Amino acid sequence: MAQFVVRQLEEDVKARLKRRAEHRGRSLEAEVREILRSAAMEEARPIARLGSRIAARFQRVGLASDLPELRGQNPRPAGLGK
């Protein structure tokens, strides 16, 4: 297994990591390992494009019909009911 040393880590960062580890019932070292594993796995996952993320966020809203596609149309100001 690999080992490395983190130099010049601020004391407040170390204290927050230690509190986080205690909250999760882990040692500081185990918590840091888990954080590093998670960060490495995120890099391997494909990042969803903006449209897909928006669609996923509003998936439960349940629109009755599809929204019209706006490609090729000139932008126009929103009507704010003046």
N, C-alpha and C positions, 0 to 999 in steps of 0.2 A: 504494500500500500504506500502511496505517496504521502509525504509530509511537506508542509511549508510553514513559514513564519510570517505573520502579518505585523509589520513594523509601523510605528507612528499612528496607531489606532487611537482615536480620542477616547478619553476615559468615560465620557457620557455615552458614547456608542457601546463601549464594552458593558457598561452598567445596564443599558437598555436590552442588550442581547442576553445578559445574565437574567434579568427579570423575565424576559420572554421565555427563556429556557426553563426557569423555575415554574412559570405558569403552565408550561406544557409537560412538566415532569421529566425534563431531560437535563443532562449536564450541559454546560456552556459549549463544550467541544461537540457533543452530539447535535446540539441545535445548529451550530455553524455548519456541520456536515450536511444536515437536512436543508438548510438554506442554499448551500452550494449545489446540492443535487437538484433541487427545484429550479434554480436558475439555469443549470445546464440542460434540463429537460425542456424548459420554455423555449430555448434557442432551437431545439430540434423540431418543435411543433410548428406547422405552417400558421402564419398569422392571417386571420380572416380579413378580407378586404372590407372597406368601409360600408358598402351597401349590404353585405352579408351580416355585418355586426348590427347595423340598424334594423334589418329585417328580423334578426334573432331577438333583439330587444323588444320589438313590438309584436312579436309572434302571437302573444296571448290576447291582443286587442281584438282581433277577429274582424278585419275590414270585410264589408259585404261584397266589394268588388276590387279589382286591381286598380292601382293608381296609374294614370296615364304617363307614358314615357315622354320625357321632355327633351330628348336629344334633338339637336338641330333647330330648336326654337330660340328666339331671342329672349334674353332675360327681361322681365317686367316687374315693376314694383308691386309689393303686396298691397292689396286694398285693405285699408284699416278703418273703413266705415266712416269716412269724414262727413 
